[in-house]
Amino acid sequence: MASFTNQQLQLIIAQLDQAIFSHDQWYKHILRTLILRIPPEKADIAPESHRHCHFGQWYESSQAFFIRENPAFISLGYAHKKMHISAQNLLQKICDGSLILSIDWDSFDKDIDKMRLAFQNLRHEFAAIEKNRDPLTEAQTRDGMLAEIRDQNALVQREQQNCALVMFDLDHFKQVNDTYGHLAGDLVLVSTVQRIKALLRPYDRIYRYGGEEFIICMPRTTLAQAHIVAERMREAIAEQNIQFNNSRELLRVTASFGVTILTQLRSVEESIDYVDKAMYEAKRAGRNRVVDDVNL
Ligand SMILES: Nc1nc2c(ncn2[C@@H]2O[C@H](COP(=O)(O)OP(=O)(O)OP(=O)(O)O)[C@@H](O)[C@H]2O)c(=O)[nH]1
């Protein structure tokens, strides 16, 4: 999710709204068919009927490809398919001229509710991401950061996963602003976050913690793995040659990184404090480097 642009997110939310609307229309149509006992549409009783409706086509389409790994998106797919199977069961009774039992209706009704809930969960998740996005860099803002890292910490407390935190801060960034102007500084921030996002997995998160200071939360990652990723990030930032205002001189920056992992013995706030200490050690030791938390 971290890698979505705001435009992509807005498109998905609009598509979901459209899908919710057309499913409500479909539901009304199914109710009419059942109440009046009229012959059902072929598509609704065909095998794999969940692929034929408007939502099903959107779900399977390549446009939706970049959210395929999202758990809420996957749950919605299951709920949608199950609901279509229940609908088919009811519609088949009309074709066979048999009675619809209350148990069959109740099962369809429950599946409809589950699907609506899955729709809302996915929409809520995307809307929350869009709302908590820094408009300049499109990293997540600090709002919601603590709650999200606490969720990861709860899994660490139950020994269900490792989770790494990486903090980085651009080096001598004030000089970039002072020499080239604030707009050039903005461009460096945007470019840097884009580079970092390209190295993240769908469930990693990047938060803008301060002006030119960022925190990355990487679930299911050990300290050693996070160190390797942070080294890649450091190199990706240092390799940038950013052109500003058609100037012949290219902007170059470096960043200092701290790395830690969430542990059962620390609160989230303490872990952030320790990763901050590691990052300042990287600054103190000469900048443009990755330093691990030595207090683990
Ligand atoms: N262009 C731009 N600059 C920002 C933004 N947010 C913070 N800054 C600037 O970032 C600079 C941070 O400067 P310092 O905290 O002195 O740190 P530094 O110059 O990076 O030095 P070290 O961190 O010690 O390597 C300040 O000049 C801020 O004005 C922003 O959104 N855009």
The ligand as a MOL file (V3000), in Angstrom:
LIG
                    3D

  0  0  0     0  0            999 V3000
M  V30 BEGIN CTAB
M  V30 COUNTS 32 34 0 0 0
M  V30 BEGIN ATOM
M  V30 1 N 12.4230 22.2780 1.4540 0
M  V30 2 C 11.9830 21.8230 2.6190 0
M  V30 3 N 12.7740 21.9020 3.6920 0
M  V30 4 C 12.3100 21.4190 4.8730 0
M  V30 5 C 11.0440 20.8360 4.9760 0
M  V30 6 N 10.8740 20.4480 6.2700 0
M  V30 7 C 11.9970 20.7760 6.9280 0
M  V30 8 N 12.8900 21.3510 6.0950 0
M  V30 9 C 14.2130 21.8950 6.3940 0
M  V30 10 O 15.0880 20.8750 6.7910 0
M  V30 11 C 16.2050 21.5170 7.4180 0
M  V30 12 C 16.6740 20.6590 8.5700 0
M  V30 13 O 17.8600 21.2290 9.0360 0
M  V30 14 P 18.6390 20.7170 10.2930 0
M  V30 15 O 17.6760 20.1490 11.3200 0
M  V30 16 O 19.5420 21.8330 10.7450 0
M  V30 17 O 19.4580 19.4890 9.8230 0
M  V30 18 P 20.4610 19.2800 8.6040 0
M  V30 19 O 20.8440 20.5480 7.9480 0
M  V30 20 O 19.8350 18.2440 7.7270 0
M  V30 21 O 21.7220 18.7000 9.3240 0
M  V30 22 P 21.9360 17.2480 9.9090 0
M  V30 23 O 20.6070 16.6100 10.1510 0
M  V30 24 O 22.6800 17.4750 11.1930 0
M  V30 25 O 22.7520 16.4930 8.9300 0
M  V30 26 C 15.7280 22.9020 7.8430 0
M  V30 27 O 16.3680 23.8540 7.0320 0
M  V30 28 C 14.2410 22.8650 7.5200 0
M  V30 29 O 13.7620 24.1390 7.0930 0
M  V30 30 C 10.2210 20.7730 3.8080 0
M  V30 31 O 9.0890 20.2890 3.8000 0
M  V30 32 N 10.7420 21.2720 2.6510 0
M  V30 END ATOM
M  V30 BEGIN BOND
M  V30 1 1 1 2
M  V30 2 2 2 3
M  V30 3 1 2 32
M  V30 4 1 3 4
M  V30 5 2 4 5
M  V30 6 1 4 8
M  V30 7 1 5 6
M  V30 8 1 5 30
M  V30 9 2 6 7
M  V30 10 1 7 8
M  V30 11 1 8 9
M  V30 12 1 9 10
M  V30 13 1 9 28
M  V30 14 1 10 11
M  V30 15 1 11 12
M  V30 16 1 11 26
M  V30 17 1 12 13
M  V30 18 1 13 14
M  V30 19 2 14 15
M  V30 20 1 14 16
M  V30 21 1 14 17
M  V30 22 1 17 18
M  V30 23 2 18 19
M  V30 24 1 18 20
M  V30 25 1 18 21
M  V30 26 1 21 22
M  V30 27 2 22 23
M  V30 28 1 22 24
M  V30 29 1 22 25
M  V30 30 1 26 27
M  V30 31 1 26 28
M  V30 32 1 28 29
M  V30 33 2 30 31
M  V30 34 1 30 32
M  V30 END BOND
M  V30 END CTAB
M  END
